[in-house]
Amino acid sequence: MLTGAYRGVIRRQFAISNMMRRPGSQFNKYLRVGRSISNSRLGLSQEQQQLQQLQLQKNQRIQKWVLSLLGFGALSFYVWYVYWPHNTFPKSVASILRKGLWEESDKENFNYGKAIKYYIEAIEEANKKGLDPLSDEYTGIELKIAEMYEKLAMYDEANTLYNELLYRYYEALSEPGKVPVDKRPDMVRRDLRVLIKSLETNKDLVIGKRNLLAHLLLAQEEILTRSQELKKFFEKRQERIKLASQGKVLEDKVFKPVVNTDNIKLNDEGYMILDLQKNSSAWEPFKEEYFTARDLYTAYCLSSKDLSAALSCKMTTVEWMVMADMPPGQILLSQANLGSLLYLQSEKYEADIYNINEKIKTDKQLENDKPVISALRTLNKSRDTCLKMATECYDSVVQFAKKNNKLRFKASEQLDPSASQAIALSTYGLGVLNLHSGALAKAERLLKDSVGMAKEIDFFELIKEADGELEKVYKAKQKITQENN
C-alpha cells in the first residue's frame, strides 16, 4: 500500500534505493516476499492459480513500496570527512592529503586511481605519526579511501573497509572505559553513519541484517544508560516485543496510534512543530541516524521474509520517534508505513488460513482435528486484529489532517512533504481496506480522494495504483448490477 515515490521525503535520500540500482547487486532478489503456496500440491484449478498469482504480484508490489519508503536514508550524513579543515593533521599527512584531493578534482580529470594511492600513503604516514585509529582524522582518511573504491567500482574493497571500521567502533564502544563518557555519543553517531553507508555496498543480506542489529543494540544501550525514564519505558514493552517477534499479534485493545494532538503539536498558524517541552537529549546527537538504521533494519527483515520481526521493529520505532521528538511529518509517514506492514501481516495470515482450508478439503478428518481448529481460530483472530490496527493507523492520520486544515495538501506551504505523502497513503490505504471488506461506495470515494491528493503533490506512482484499485471497484459494482438483473 506504499509507493516508491520518495522524492524529497523527510529532506533526505534513501540509501537502500542506491543498493537496488547498484550494478551486480543481489539485493533485488530479496524484494519478492509474499504469499507462497504450492499450487500443484493443493491441486488448484487454473483460475485459482491465476487469482493467487495476481495476489502474489500485489503483495510483491506492496512490499517493494514498503522497502522504498521505510528507510529515511541519510546520504548527506556520510560525507563527514568534509570537516577536515576543522581537524588537525600532522603536516606530513596533510601534505599527502592535498595531493590526493588535487588528483580527484576536475583539475586532474577526476583521477581516482591516483588519488587513492595518495590516501593510502596518507594512512601509512598517519600510522607512523601515531594517529589514533578512532579519531576523526584517521577514520576520515579511511572513508576517503572507501569513497575512491566506490568511484572505481571496487565495491567489495569499499565494503571490507567499512566493515573493518565498524568492527573497530564496536569494540571500542563495547569495552568499558575505552571511550570517555563525553565522547561516546559522537562516536555512536559516527558508528551509525558508517553502518548505514556500508549497506550501499553490502551484497550479503545476512551480514547486513546482523550488522544492523548489533550496532542498533549498541546505540540503544547508550540511550538507556543516559535516561532512567526511557529504561523503565523500554522494560515495560519487552513482553510486547517478545510476542510480536514470535509472530503473535498484539491485542488491539493495547494498540494505540501515535498520531494525535498529544504527540503532534501545531503552532498558532496551524503548522506542525516540534514539542520543545520534550527532553530528547538521551537520543542526541545520533537520533536521525538511529531511526534511519532502524528503518533499514525493518527493510532488511522484509527482504529476508521475516515479516513479524519487521512489524515488531516498526511498531517500536513509531513509539520511540514520538519520545525522541522527531519531526512530526516523519511520525505521520512512519505510522502510515506501519499500517501497510499490518496489512501485509494480515495478508500472510490470510494465506495461512487459505492453505489450511485447502488441506481440509482434501482430508475431511482435519475438520474435527483440535490443533487445526485452534490454529484456524488463532489465525482468523490475528488477521482481523491486524486489519483493525491497520485501519486505526490510517484513520488516525486522515482524521488528524481533517481537524488541522493546514495539513490538507498545501504542498507549497509545507517544508516537509512527508506529511502530505502520509495523508495520501493513508487515504489510499483506507480505500483498499474498504474494498477488501466489500464497502465499495466508501472505497470508491476514498480512492478518488487519494488520487486528487496525489495529483497535488505529484505522487505519480500512487495515482497509478489508486486508479488500478478503482478499476476493481468498478468491476465489482458492475458484477453486482449484472447479478441483480
JOWO-V891806 format. One record per backbone hydrogen bond with DSSP energy under -0.5 kcal/mol. CO is the residue of the C=O (numbers start at 1). NH is the residue of the N-H. Records with the same first field share a line. If there is no record, write none. Layout:
CO=NH, NH
//
This chain:
4=6
6=9
8=11
9=12
13=15
14=17, 18
15=18, 19
16=20
17=21
18=22
19=22
22=25
26=29
27=30
28=31
31=33
35=37
37=39
38=42
39=43, 44
45=49
46=50
47=51
48=52
49=53
50=54
51=55
52=56
53=57
54=58
55=59
56=60
57=61
58=62
59=63
60=64
61=65
62=66
63=67
64=68
65=69
66=70
67=71
74=77, 78
75=78
76=79
78=80
79=82
80=83
81=84
82=85
83=86, 87
84=87
87=89
90=93, 94
91=95
92=96
93=97
94=98
95=99
96=100
97=101
98=102
99=103
100=104
102=105
103=111
105=108, 110
106=109
110=112
111=115
112=116
113=117
114=118
115=119
116=120
117=121
118=122
119=123
120=124
121=125
122=126
123=127
124=128
125=129
126=131
127=130
132=135
135=139
136=140
137=141
138=142
139=143
140=144
141=145
142=146
143=147
144=148
145=149
146=150
147=151
148=152
149=154
150=153
153=155
154=158
155=159
156=160
157=161
158=162
159=163
160=164
161=165
162=166
163=167
164=168
165=169
166=170
167=171
168=172
169=173
170=174
171=175
174=176
175=178, 179
180=183, 184
181=184, 185
183=187
184=188
185=189
186=190
187=191
188=192
189=193
190=194
191=195
192=196
193=197
194=198
195=199
196=199
197=200, 201
198=201, 202
203=205
204=208
205=209
206=210
207=211
208=212
209=213
210=214
211=215
212=216
213=217
214=218
215=219
216=220
217=221
218=222
219=223
220=224
221=225
222=226
223=226
224=227
227=231
228=232
229=233
230=234
231=235
232=236
233=237
234=237
235=238
237=241
238=242
239=243
240=244
241=245
242=246
243=248
244=247
251=254, 255
258=260
260=263, 264
263=265
265=273
267=270
271=267
273=265
274=276
275=278
278=280
280=283, 284
281=284
283=286
286=290
287=291
288=292
289=293
290=294
291=295
292=296
293=297
294=298
295=299
296=300
297=301
298=302
299=303
300=304
301=306
302=305
305=307
306=310
307=311
308=312
309=313
310=314
311=315
312=316
313=317
314=318
315=319
316=320
317=321
318=322
319=323
320=324
321=326
322=325
327=330, 331
328=332
329=333
330=334
331=335
332=336
333=337
334=338
335=339
336=340
337=341
338=342
339=343
340=344
341=345
342=346
343=347
344=348
345=349
346=350
347=351
348=352
349=353
350=354
351=355
352=356
353=357
354=358
355=359
356=360
357=361
358=362
359=363
363=366
364=367
365=368
366=369
368=370
369=373
370=374
371=375
372=376
373=377
374=378
375=379
376=380
377=381
378=382
379=383
380=384
381=385
382=386
383=387
384=388
385=389
386=390
387=391
388=392
389=393
390=394
391=395
392=396
393=397
394=398
395=399
396=400
397=401
398=402
399=403
400=404
403=405
404=407
405=408
406=410
407=409
409=411
410=413, 414
415=417
416=419
417=421
418=422
419=423
420=424
421=425
422=426
423=427
424=428
425=429
426=430
427=431
428=432
429=433
430=434
431=435
432=436
433=437
434=438, 439
435=438
438=440
439=443
440=444
441=445
442=446
443=447
444=448
445=449
446=450
447=451
448=452
449=453
450=454
451=455
452=456
453=457
454=459
455=458
458=460
459=463
460=464
461=465
462=466
463=467
464=468
465=469
466=470
467=471
468=472
469=473
470=474
471=475
472=476
473=477
474=478
475=479
476=480
477=481
478=482
479=483
480=484
481=485
//
